Amino acid sequence: MTSLNVEMLAADATEPITSAGNAQLGIAVLAGIAVIVLLITRFKLHAFLALTIGSLGLGAFAGAPLDATITSFTKGLGSTVSGVGVLIALGAILGKLLADSGGADQIVDTILAKAGGRAMPWAMVLIASVIGLPLFFEVGIVLLIPVVLLVAKRGNYSLMRIGVPALAGLSVMHGLIPPHPGPLVAIDAVGANLGVTLALGILVAIPTVIIAGPLFSRYAARWVDVPAPERMIPQRTSDDLERRPGFGATVATVLLPVVLMLVKALVDIVVDDPENHVQRVTDVIGSPLIALLAAVLVGIFTLGRAAGFTKERISSTVETSLAPIAGVLLIVGAGGGFKQTLIDVGVGQMILDFSEDWSIPALLLAWLIAVAIRLATGSATVATISAAGLVAPLAADMSTSHAALLVLAIGAGSLFFSHVNDAGFWLVKEYFGMNVGQTIKTWSVMETIISVVGIVFVLLLSLVL
């Protein structure tokens, strides 16, 4: 599968809806992004509304007709939601089953029971990476932070020595590995192969999380020494359950969609024959929709039923998992609308001209654009969506592997230096009981390390692939 949405790529090839020159388009892009940044940061407007207004502003600044701008925005919104909306919903259901059934706690307790001393930071990275695969970043924090606080308190560990590796594992999964919304939207926008992106994302993620997690945590613990705040240690989900799912079954369920998508990517590379029956089967079972749907159906039994949930309880869990992602879907959809407006006014060609004139490597350019938007808006998802829309034309002549690396470059840039305009910054600050300066020394620096190390490994891979 070379794209999550073939129609979207076809739509991207349309003629620009304005005849504005590169100078005017450049000003229009800066003005459109400035509107979004101002509305999000100064007026605290929801990102969905900010992206919608910013898209209309972009069209107006570029001199495009209003009706054409509206058409571009709605077309991009619809195609993006149709491409990734169901996947986000399935991921949310799987994450909710994992949390409510006590499966997440089972993974945590099993790994921690076998780790201790110097191995503890590495155990926290492993736990966060496994749990972080199907969960949104904020949900992962809510699940993991109480465990981090308990481990630090009972084991007399430095809070930063334990907490930073856990945060690094969650953040790397969020920025680089599908089926998280950011990477999915970027894959959709640039027409990358999901399986190849997943495989290369894991290659980049492993050294990145090691450097930003266990290794950096040694220095973070020296810079900031705070005790685990008692008020932030709540009761765990599984404490009220009579039984929990088994460790092996839980891990197998979480990893099932990843394994299916990787098998598809491997078969596509080895066989490379669309008429081959094995490849046709793996193309189906390894598609993101089927892989995640299979994991959800399996999870109903290996997680829900194993925890003693009735049919009504499972139905309720599924229902309650969908409500919180409404905002995410709207933001992702509006980001797709903004991306399509960028393309339709001719910004894609402008970026191509810019990259040729200045001889900036496409991967580095994508990272720099994502960094700039991340610093301005504080949102990794908004940065990923906007940057993917701007650099999507650069992927037209790229190989399959380099298109996947373009997605990873965008994802790495979207994580750069989280600060006071990022909700995640305040979430980490409050959970760990730190002040703003301490949060910058630990969380913000860690995010920057992830971003820089990530792009370095992406560029290194681009030299050999």
Buried (B, 14 or more C-beta within 10 A) or exposed (E): BBBBBEEBBEBBEEEBBBEBEBEBBBEBBEBBBBBBBBBBBEEEBBBBBBBBBBBBBBBBBBBBEEEBBBBBBBBBBBBBBBBBBBBBBBBBBBBBBBBBBBBBBBBBBBBBEEBEEEEBBBBBBBBBBBBBBBBBBBBBBBBBBBBBBBBBBEEEBBBBBBBBBBBBBBBBBBBBBBBBBBBBBBBBBBBBBBBBBBBBBBBBBBBBBBBBBBBBBEBBBEEBEBEBBEEBBEEBBBEEBEEBBBBEBBBBBBBBBBEBBBBBBBBBBEBEEEEEEEBEEBBEEBBBEBBBBBBBEBBBEBBBBBBBBEEEBBEEBBEEBBEEBEEBBBBBBBBBBBBBBBBBBBBBBBBBEBBEEEEEEBBBBBBBBBBBBBBBBBBBBBBBBBBBBBBBBBBBEBEBBBBBBBBBBBBBBBBBBBBEBBEBBBBBBBBBBBEEEBBBBBBBBBBBBBBBBBBBBBBEBBEEE
